[in-house]
Amino acid sequence: MSENTATAVPSAQATEHHYETGIRKWIITVTVIVAAMLELIDTTIVNVAINHISGNLGASIEDVSWVITSYAIANVIVIPLSGFLGNLFGRRNYFIGSILLFTAASLLCGTATNIWTLVLFRFIQGIGGGALLPTSQAILYETFKPEERGAATGIFSMGLVLGPTIGPLLGGWLVDYFAWEWCFFVNIPVGLLAAWAALTYVKEPRVKDSVEKIDWAGIGLLSVGIGSLQFILERGESKDWFETPYITWFTIIAVVSLVSFVWHELHTEHPAVDLSVLARSKNLAIGAVLTFIVGFGLYGSLFVFPVFVQRLLGFTALLTGLVLFPSAMLTGVISMPLGIALQKGVSPKALMGVGMVAFFWFCWELGNQTLQSGAENFFLILLIRGISLGFIFIPVTMLAVTGLHGKDIGQATGLNNMVRQLGGSFGIAITNTYVAQRVAAHRMELLSNLSPYDPAAVERLEGMKQMLGQHMLSPVEAKQSALAALEAIVTRQSYHLAYMDAFKMIAILFAVCLPLLLFIRVDKKETVDMSSVH
């Protein structure tokens, strides 16, 4: 491997970094948080509008699902390249350009007249949005002094949790009271305001890195590999995984491309993504694994919960969002105090341990809910979720950059955000597949107990037939209706048991990963050099 593995070289002599103060600091903070939340909200806001888009554009549900898939693929490709692209175009220019691209694509999405132009514009929107998370995080770290880094992490973590939770709530309200197009139009005024604030208040770092050579091979391999992987995760379950030939081919392409990408980046002089930073920081490597697990649990549980309460308990999309909102707000409330506590020397391992145990408890309790559960049954459980995410997100985000310096910070934030996105994609895909398998297993188990030789089953069926016969149905019609009703009960019970299994599966995953905390080493004397972060 080449001795020089940096993506860029200094173009100016190091000077003392200037940290923002006063109102300017807080305007920049609000700007980058809003930009990050725009990206995160749009990962989930469209989910509740799928049926409306399908009817309005005359497309099948399967075709409309590409509106979600294309955005996710573009996101996960761009995120790890954000450090390199920030160096190439200038961090400030890249940030503003990404906001404007995201905003323009939002306008185009809202005016799309057929499904495939909408899919194309969503992909472009994902390219702009993918840059907003890591670049916002880097700007925020650069704005605050090192001793305020904990508070900055707390503020950023608040946006990470609020975004995916606000998405369905906002989307449900817009679809119910306006139209699906407003899921995109709502981004326009916010995006323009954020771009203006960034143009006015965000500064280019005094110490800049210039790109000597563009790593086209690395960019190409990453785009093909990550794009193929995301496509497999998004579409695999609906296509019965490897029973579909093109899923198999995309899997081969993903494996070959990603292995080639890793080898190339470790052996090229100017890599687009400096993977050697993982070797230089053991905490980043462990933090990446934990971030993957957090993404898996956050998005996996957030995928199952709305389906469970809407399909089986009769919640509306708006009620589902309202039930989830207090827990996200609680995470936001505790984020800054937790960040300050970390800055004052509280052990991040201890906080993460509490958070992971709390998330285990949250998922396990969800796995014990019944078909008679109401909104009030979820209030306390979801508050535990809010507490757990605050205790996990903030320490793991800080650990990812602790002990790193200069441009390594940009590489670390990009890698960490990519891993969380991939964790979420794996969480949704694996949880979805697991639910389908458990539904089939529970259905077989329940049907095995509905034998004509089982007195309880026979008595239940006869009772239903008699009840239906009172509604002027013939004996044959009453029997057919009773069997259909019994089939519906079996299906409902099968899905209920499968959803409960999924929650407990996520809980067990967190319990299994708890020992990883033992390998984290924190030196209280270590600080993060933000002087040339991108």
C-alpha positions as CSV (number, residue, x, y, z in Angstrom):
1,M,0.0,0.0,0.0
2,S,1.2,3.5,-0.8
3,E,2.6,5.5,2.1
4,N,0.5,8.4,1.1
5,T,-3.1,7.5,1.6
6,A,-4.7,10.9,2.1
7,T,-7.3,12.2,-0.3
8,A,-5.8,15.6,-0.5
9,V,-2.8,17.7,0.5
10,P,-2.7,21.0,2.3
11,S,-2.9,24.0,0.0
12,A,-2.0,26.5,2.7
13,Q,0.0,26.6,5.8
14,A,-1.9,25.7,9.0
15,T,-3.3,28.7,10.8
16,E,-5.2,28.9,14.1
17,H,-8.8,27.9,13.5
18,H,-11.4,30.6,14.1
19,Y,-14.5,29.3,16.0
20,E,-17.8,31.2,15.6
21,T,-19.4,33.0,18.5
22,G,-22.6,34.8,19.4
23,I,-25.6,34.9,17.1
24,R,-23.6,33.8,14.1
25,K,-22.7,30.5,15.7
26,W,-26.4,29.7,16.4
27,I,-27.6,30.8,12.9
28,I,-25.0,28.3,11.4
29,T,-26.1,25.6,13.9
30,V,-29.8,26.0,13.0
31,T,-28.9,26.1,9.3
32,V,-26.9,22.8,9.3
33,I,-29.5,21.0,11.5
34,V,-32.3,22.1,9.2
35,A,-30.4,20.9,6.2
36,A,-29.7,17.5,7.8
37,M,-33.3,17.1,8.9
38,L,-34.5,17.9,5.3
39,E,-32.5,14.9,4.1
40,L,-33.7,12.6,6.9
41,I,-37.4,13.7,6.7
42,D,-37.4,12.9,3.0
43,T,-36.3,9.3,3.7
44,T,-39.7,8.6,5.3
45,I,-42.1,11.4,4.3
46,V,-43.1,9.7,1.0
47,N,-43.9,6.3,2.6
48,V,-47.4,7.4,3.6
49,A,-48.1,8.8,0.2
50,I,-47.4,5.6,-1.8
51,N,-51.1,4.8,-2.4
52,H,-52.0,8.4,-3.5
53,I,-49.0,8.6,-5.9
54,S,-50.0,5.2,-7.4
55,G,-53.6,6.3,-8.0
56,N,-52.7,9.8,-9.3
57,L,-49.9,8.6,-11.7
58,G,-51.6,5.4,-12.7
59,A,-48.7,3.2,-11.5
60,S,-48.5,0.0,-9.7
61,I,-47.5,-0.1,-6.0
62,E,-44.3,-2.0,-7.1
63,D,-43.4,0.8,-9.6
64,V,-44.1,3.5,-7.0
65,S,-41.8,1.8,-4.5
66,W,-38.9,2.9,-6.8
67,V,-39.6,6.4,-5.6
68,I,-38.3,5.3,-2.2
69,T,-35.6,3.0,-3.6
70,S,-34.0,5.5,-6.0
71,Y,-33.6,8.1,-3.2
72,A,-32.0,5.6,-0.9
73,I,-29.6,4.4,-3.5
74,A,-28.4,7.9,-4.4
75,N,-28.1,8.7,-0.7
76,V,-25.9,5.8,0.2
77,I,-23.6,6.4,-2.8
78,V,-22.9,10.1,-2.1
79,I,-22.5,10.0,1.7
80,P,-19.1,8.3,1.8
81,L,-17.8,10.6,-1.0
82,S,-18.8,13.8,0.9
83,G,-15.3,14.4,2.3
84,F,-13.7,14.0,-1.1
85,L,-16.3,16.2,-2.9
86,G,-16.0,18.8,-0.2
87,N,-12.3,19.0,-0.9
88,L,-12.9,19.1,-4.7
89,F,-15.5,21.9,-4.8
90,G,-14.8,23.6,-1.4
91,R,-16.8,22.6,1.6
92,R,-19.0,25.7,1.7
93,N,-19.7,25.6,-2.1
94,Y,-20.5,21.8,-1.9
95,F,-22.9,22.3,1.0
96,I,-24.8,25.2,-0.7
97,G,-24.8,23.4,-4.0
98,S,-26.2,20.3,-2.5
99,I,-29.0,22.2,-0.7
100,L,-29.9,23.9,-4.0
101,L,-29.8,20.6,-6.0
102,F,-32.0,19.0,-3.3
103,T,-34.5,21.9,-3.4
104,A,-34.6,22.1,-7.3
105,A,-35.2,18.3,-7.4
106,S,-38.0,18.6,-4.9
107,L,-39.8,21.1,-7.2
108,L,-39.3,18.7,-10.1
109,C,-40.6,15.8,-8.1
110,G,-43.8,17.7,-7.2
111,T,-44.4,18.6,-10.8
112,A,-43.7,15.1,-12.3
113,T,-46.5,13.7,-14.5
114,N,-45.4,10.1,-14.7
115,I,-43.9,7.6,-12.4
116,W,-40.5,7.2,-14.1
117,T,-39.7,11.0,-14.3
118,L,-40.6,11.1,-10.6
119,V,-38.2,8.2,-9.9
120,L,-35.4,10.1,-11.8
121,F,-36.0,13.3,-10.0
122,R,-36.0,11.4,-6.6
123,F,-32.6,10.0,-7.5
124,I,-31.3,13.5,-8.2
125,Q,-32.8,14.7,-4.9
126,G,-31.0,11.8,-3.2
127,I,-27.7,13.0,-4.7
128,G,-28.2,16.4,-3.2
129,G,-29.5,15.1,0.1
130,G,-26.8,12.6,0.6
131,A,-24.2,15.3,1.1
132,L,-26.2,17.1,3.7
133,L,-25.7,14.7,6.7
134,P,-21.9,14.4,6.8
135,T,-21.2,17.9,5.5
136,S,-23.6,19.4,8.1
137,Q,-21.9,17.4,10.8
138,A,-18.5,18.6,9.8
139,I,-19.6,22.2,9.6
140,L,-21.1,22.0,13.1
141,Y,-17.9,20.5,14.6
142,E,-15.9,23.2,12.9
143,T,-18.2,25.9,14.3
144,F,-18.0,24.9,18.0
145,K,-14.8,25.0,20.1
146,P,-13.3,21.6,21.1
147,E,-14.6,22.0,24.7
148,E,-18.1,22.5,23.3
149,R,-17.9,19.4,21.1
150,G,-20.2,17.4,23.3
151,A,-23.0,20.0,23.0
152,A,-22.6,20.1,19.3
153,T,-22.9,16.3,19.1
154,G,-26.0,16.5,21.2
155,I,-27.6,19.1,18.9
156,F,-26.8,17.1,15.8
157,S,-28.1,13.8,17.3
158,M,-31.4,15.5,18.0
159,G,-31.8,16.1,14.2
160,L,-30.8,12.5,13.5
161,V,-33.7,11.1,15.5
162,L,-36.3,13.8,14.9
163,G,-36.0,13.6,11.1
164,P,-37.1,10.0,10.4
165,T,-39.9,10.4,13.0
166,I,-41.2,13.7,11.8
167,G,-41.3,12.3,8.2
168,P,-44.4,10.1,8.5
169,L,-46.3,12.6,10.7
170,L,-45.7,15.5,8.3
171,G,-46.3,13.3,5.3
172,G,-49.6,12.0,6.7
173,W,-50.8,15.5,7.4
174,L,-49.9,16.9,4.0
175,V,-51.5,13.9,2.2
176,D,-54.7,14.1,4.3
177,Y,-55.2,17.9,4.0
178,F,-53.4,18.9,0.8
179,A,-52.0,16.4,-1.9
180,W,-49.0,14.1,-2.2
181,E,-47.1,16.7,-4.3
182,W,-46.8,18.8,-1.1
183,C,-44.5,16.1,0.4
184,F,-42.0,17.7,-2.0
185,F,-43.1,21.3,-2.3
186,V,-42.7,21.7,1.5
187,N,-38.9,21.4,1.0
188,I,-38.7,24.5,-1.3
189,P,-39.0,27.4,1.1
190,V,-37.0,25.7,3.8
191,G,-34.3,24.7,1.3
192,L,-34.0,28.2,-0.1
193,L,-33.8,29.7,3.3
194,A,-31.1,27.2,4.4
195,A,-29.1,27.9,1.2
196,W,-29.3,31.7,1.8
197,A,-28.2,31.3,5.5
198,A,-25.3,29.0,4.4
199,L,-24.2,31.5,1.7
200,T,-24.4,34.4,4.2
201,Y,-22.9,32.9,7.3
202,V,-20.9,29.7,6.6
203,K,-17.3,30.3,5.8
204,E,-14.7,28.2,3.9
205,P,-12.1,26.7,6.3
206,R,-8.9,28.7,6.6
207,V,-6.9,25.6,6.1
208,K,-8.1,23.9,2.9
209,D,-7.1,20.6,1.2
210,S,-6.8,20.7,-2.6
211,V,-7.4,17.5,-4.6
212,E,-4.4,16.5,-6.6
213,K,-6.1,13.7,-8.6
214,I,-9.6,12.5,-8.9
215,D,-10.0,8.9,-8.1
216,W,-12.5,8.0,-10.9
217,A,-11.9,4.2,-10.4
218,G,-12.7,4.4,-6.7
219,I,-15.8,6.6,-7.3
220,G,-17.0,4.2,-10.0
221,L,-16.5,1.0,-7.9
222,L,-18.2,2.6,-4.9
223,S,-21.2,3.8,-6.9
224,V,-21.7,0.4,-8.6
225,G,-21.1,-1.6,-5.4
226,I,-23.1,0.4,-2.9
227,G,-25.8,1.1,-5.5
228,S,-26.2,-2.6,-6.2
229,L,-26.2,-3.5,-2.5
230,Q,-28.9,-0.9,-1.7
231,F,-31.0,-2.2,-4.7
232,I,-30.7,-5.8,-3.4
233,L,-31.8,-4.7,0.1
234,E,-34.7,-2.6,-1.2
235,R,-36.0,-5.1,-3.7
236,G,-34.8,-8.5,-2.5
237,E,-37.7,-9.5,-0.2
238,S,-40.4,-8.6,-2.7
239,K,-38.6,-10.6,-5.4
240,D,-38.1,-13.7,-3.3
241,W,-34.3,-12.9,-3.1
242,F,-32.1,-15.3,-5.0
243,E,-35.1,-17.0,-6.7
244,T,-35.0,-14.0,-9.0
245,P,-32.0,-14.1,-11.4
246,Y,-31.3,-10.4,-11.6
247,I,-31.1,-10.2,-7.7
248,T,-28.4,-12.9,-7.9
249,W,-26.6,-11.0,-10.6
250,F,-26.8,-7.7,-8.6
251,T,-25.4,-9.6,-5.6
252,I,-22.4,-10.8,-7.6
253,I,-21.8,-7.3,-9.0
254,A,-22.1,-5.8,-5.4
255,V,-19.6,-8.2,-3.9
256,V,-17.0,-7.9,-6.7
257,S,-17.3,-4.1,-6.9
258,L,-17.0,-3.6,-3.1
259,V,-14.1,-6.0,-2.7
260,S,-12.3,-4.3,-5.6
261,F,-13.2,-0.9,-4.1
262,V,-11.6,-1.7,-0.8
263,W,-8.5,-3.1,-2.4
264,H,-8.2,-0.1,-4.7
265,E,-8.7,2.5,-2.0
266,L,-6.0,0.9,0.2
267,H,-3.5,0.8,-2.6
268,T,-4.0,4.1,-4.5
269,E,-2.2,7.3,-3.6
270,H,-5.2,9.6,-3.6
271,P,-8.3,7.6,-2.6
272,A,-11.8,9.1,-2.9
273,V,-12.6,7.4,0.5
274,D,-9.6,7.0,2.9
275,L,-10.3,3.6,4.4
276,S,-7.0,3.7,6.2
277,V,-8.7,6.0,8.8
278,L,-10.3,2.8,10.2
279,A,-6.9,1.3,10.9
280,R,-5.8,4.5,12.6
281,S,-8.8,4.7,14.9
282,K,-9.9,1.5,16.7
283,N,-12.8,3.4,18.2
284,L,-14.0,4.5,14.7
285,A,-14.0,0.8,13.6
286,I,-15.9,-0.3,16.7
287,G,-18.1,2.7,16.5
288,A,-19.0,1.9,12.9
289,V,-20.2,-1.6,14.0
290,L,-22.3,-0.1,16.7
291,T,-23.6,2.6,14.4
292,F,-24.7,-0.2,12.0
293,I,-26.5,-1.9,14.8
294,V,-28.2,1.3,15.9
295,G,-29.3,2.0,12.3
296,F,-30.6,-1.6,12.1
297,G,-32.6,-1.2,15.3
298,L,-33.9,2.3,14.6
299,Y,-35.1,1.8,11.1
300,G,-36.1,-1.9,11.6
301,S,-38.3,-1.1,14.5
302,L,-39.6,2.1,12.9
303,F,-40.5,0.0,9.8
304,V,-42.4,-2.7,11.8
305,F,-44.2,-0.4,14.3
306,P,-46.3,1.6,11.9
307,V,-47.3,-1.5,9.9
308,F,-48.3,-3.3,13.1
309,V,-50.4,-0.5,14.6
310,Q,-52.0,0.5,11.3
311,R,-52.7,-2.9,9.8
312,L,-53.8,-4.7,13.0
313,L,-54.8,-2.1,15.5
314,G,-56.5,0.4,13.1
315,F,-54.3,3.4,13.7
316,T,-54.3,6.1,11.0
317,A,-51.1,7.4,9.6
318,L,-51.5,10.7,11.5
319,L,-52.2,8.9,14.8
320,T,-49.1,6.7,14.2
321,G,-47.0,9.8,13.7
322,L,-48.5,11.5,16.8
323,V,-47.8,8.4,18.9
324,L,-44.1,8.3,17.8
325,F,-43.5,12.1,18.1
326,P,-43.2,12.4,22.0
327,S,-40.3,9.9,22.0
328,A,-38.4,11.8,19.3
329,M,-39.0,15.1,21.2
330,L,-37.6,13.5,24.4
331,T,-34.5,12.5,22.5
332,G,-34.1,16.1,21.4
333,V,-34.6,17.4,24.9
334,I,-31.9,15.2,26.4
335,S,-29.4,15.4,23.6
336,M,-27.6,18.6,24.6
337,P,-27.4,17.7,28.3
338,L,-26.0,14.3,27.4
339,G,-23.4,15.9,25.1
340,I,-22.3,18.4,27.8
341,A,-22.1,15.5,30.3
342,L,-19.8,13.7,27.9
343,Q,-17.7,16.8,27.5
344,K,-17.3,17.0,31.3
345,G,-15.9,13.5,31.5
346,V,-18.9,11.1,31.9
347,S,-18.0,7.7,30.4
348,P,-19.4,7.3,26.8
349,K,-19.2,3.5,27.4
350,A,-21.5,3.8,30.4
351,L,-24.0,6.0,28.5
352,M,-24.0,3.6,25.6
353,G,-24.5,0.6,27.9
354,V,-27.5,2.3,29.5
355,G,-28.9,3.2,26.0
356,M,-28.5,-0.3,24.5
357,V,-30.1,-1.9,27.6
358,A,-33.0,0.6,27.3
359,F,-33.4,-0.1,23.6
360,F,-33.5,-3.9,24.4
361,W,-36.2,-3.3,26.9
362,F,-38.2,-1.1,24.5
363,C,-38.1,-3.7,21.7
364,W,-38.9,-6.6,24.1
365,E,-41.9,-4.8,25.5
366,L,-43.2,-4.0,22.1
367,G,-42.9,-7.7,21.4
368,N,-45.3,-8.4,24.3
369,Q,-48.2,-6.2,23.0
370,T,-51.6,-7.7,22.2
371,L,-54.3,-7.0,19.6
372,Q,-56.2,-5.1,22.2
373,S,-53.4,-2.5,22.7
374,G,-54.2,1.1,22.3
375,A,-52.2,4.3,21.9
376,E,-52.0,4.7,25.7
377,N,-50.2,1.3,25.9
378,F,-47.3,2.6,23.8
379,F,-46.7,5.9,25.5
380,L,-44.2,4.8,28.2
381,I,-42.6,2.2,26.0
382,L,-41.9,4.8,23.3
383,L,-40.5,7.2,25.9
384,I,-38.0,4.6,26.8
385,R,-37.1,4.5,23.1
386,G,-36.5,8.2,23.1
387,I,-34.2,8.0,26.1
388,S,-32.3,5.0,24.7
389,L,-31.6,6.7,21.4
390,G,-30.2,9.8,23.1
391,F,-27.9,7.7,25.2
392,I,-26.7,5.7,22.2
393,F,-26.5,8.3,19.3
394,I,-24.4,10.9,21.1
395,P,-21.6,8.8,22.5
396,V,-21.2,6.7,19.3
397,T,-21.1,9.9,17.2
398,M,-18.4,11.4,19.4
399,L,-16.4,8.2,19.5
400,A,-16.3,8.1,15.7
401,V,-14.2,11.3,15.6
402,T,-12.3,11.2,19.0
403,G,-8.6,11.1,18.5
404,L,-8.8,12.0,14.8
405,H,-7.3,15.1,13.2
406,G,-7.9,17.4,10.2
407,K,-9.3,15.8,7.1
408,D,-9.7,12.4,8.9
409,I,-12.7,14.0,10.6
410,G,-14.5,14.4,7.2
411,Q,-13.7,10.8,6.2
412,A,-14.9,9.5,9.6
413,T,-18.2,11.4,9.5
414,G,-18.9,10.2,5.9
415,L,-18.1,6.6,6.8
416,N,-20.2,6.7,10.0
417,N,-23.2,8.2,8.2
418,M,-22.9,5.7,5.4
419,V,-22.8,2.8,7.8
420,R,-25.9,4.0,9.7
421,Q,-27.8,4.3,6.4
422,L,-26.7,0.8,5.4
423,G,-27.6,-0.5,8.8
424,G,-31.1,0.9,8.3
425,S,-31.4,-0.7,4.9
426,F,-30.3,-4.0,6.3
427,G,-32.6,-3.6,9.2
428,I,-35.6,-3.0,7.0
429,A,-34.7,-5.8,4.5
430,I,-33.9,-8.4,7.1
431,T,-36.8,-7.5,9.3
432,N,-39.2,-7.6,6.4
433,T,-37.9,-11.1,5.3
434,Y,-38.0,-12.3,8.9
435,V,-41.7,-11.2,9.3
436,A,-42.7,-13.0,6.1
437,Q,-41.0,-16.2,7.2
438,R,-42.5,-16.0,10.7
439,V,-46.0,-15.3,9.3
440,A,-45.8,-18.5,7.3
441,A,-44.5,-20.5,10.3
442,H,-47.2,-19.2,12.6
443,R,-49.9,-19.8,10.0
444,M,-48.9,-23.4,9.7
445,E,-48.8,-23.8,13.5
446,L,-52.3,-22.2,13.9
447,L,-53.8,-24.2,11.1
448,S,-52.5,-27.4,12.6
449,N,-54.7,-26.7,15.6
450,L,-57.8,-26.2,13.5
451,S,-58.4,-29.9,13.0
452,P,-62.0,-31.2,12.4
453,Y,-61.1,-33.6,15.3
454,D,-60.4,-30.7,17.6
455,P,-63.6,-30.0,19.7
456,A,-62.7,-26.4,20.4
457,A,-62.1,-25.6,16.7
458,V,-65.4,-27.4,15.7
459,E,-67.3,-25.6,18.4
460,R,-65.9,-22.2,17.2
461,L,-66.8,-22.9,13.6
462,E,-70.3,-24.0,14.5
463,G,-70.9,-20.9,16.6
464,M,-69.9,-18.7,13.7
465,K,-72.1,-20.6,11.3
466,Q,-75.1,-20.2,13.6
467,M,-74.5,-16.5,14.1
468,L,-74.2,-15.9,10.3
469,G,-77.3,-18.1,9.7
470,Q,-79.3,-15.6,11.7
471,H,-78.5,-13.0,9.0
472,M,-80.6,-14.8,6.5
473,L,-77.8,-16.8,5.0
474,S,-78.3,-20.3,3.7
475,P,-76.4,-23.1,5.5
476,V,-73.9,-23.3,2.6
477,E,-73.4,-19.5,2.5
478,A,-73.1,-19.5,6.3
479,K,-70.4,-22.2,6.2
480,Q,-68.4,-20.4,3.5
481,S,-68.6,-17.1,5.4
482,A,-67.6,-18.8,8.7
483,L,-64.6,-20.3,7.0
484,A,-63.6,-17.0,5.5
485,A,-64.0,-15.3,8.9
486,L,-61.8,-18.0,10.5
487,E,-59.2,-17.5,7.7
488,A,-59.1,-13.8,8.5
489,I,-58.6,-14.5,12.2
490,V,-55.7,-16.9,11.5
491,T,-54.1,-14.4,9.1
492,R,-54.4,-11.6,11.7
493,Q,-53.0,-13.8,14.5
494,S,-50.2,-14.9,12.3
495,Y,-49.1,-11.4,11.5
496,H,-49.5,-10.3,15.1
497,L,-47.2,-13.1,16.3
498,A,-44.7,-12.4,13.5
499,Y,-44.5,-8.7,14.3
500,M,-43.9,-9.6,18.0
501,D,-41.1,-11.9,16.9
502,A,-39.5,-9.2,14.8
503,F,-39.4,-6.8,17.8
504,K,-37.8,-9.4,20.0
505,M,-35.3,-10.3,17.3
506,I,-34.1,-6.7,17.3
507,A,-33.9,-6.7,21.1
508,I,-31.8,-9.9,21.1
509,L,-29.4,-8.3,18.5
510,F,-28.8,-5.4,20.8
511,A,-28.2,-7.7,23.7
512,V,-25.7,-9.7,21.7
513,C,-23.7,-6.6,20.7
514,L,-23.4,-5.2,24.2
515,P,-20.0,-6.8,24.8
516,L,-18.5,-4.7,22.0
517,L,-18.5,-1.8,24.4
518,L,-15.7,-3.6,26.3
519,F,-13.3,-3.0,23.4
520,I,-13.7,0.8,23.3
521,R,-10.8,2.7,24.8
522,V,-11.3,6.3,25.7
523,D,-8.4,8.5,26.6
524,K,-9.8,11.6,28.4
525,K,-6.8,13.6,27.2
526,E,-7.7,13.0,23.5
527,T,-9.2,15.9,21.7
528,V,-10.5,16.3,18.2
529,D,-8.6,18.7,16.0
530,M,-11.2,20.5,13.9
531,S,-8.8,22.9,12.2
532,S,-9.2,21.4,8.7
533,V,-12.2,19.2,9.0
534,H,-14.4,18.8,5.9
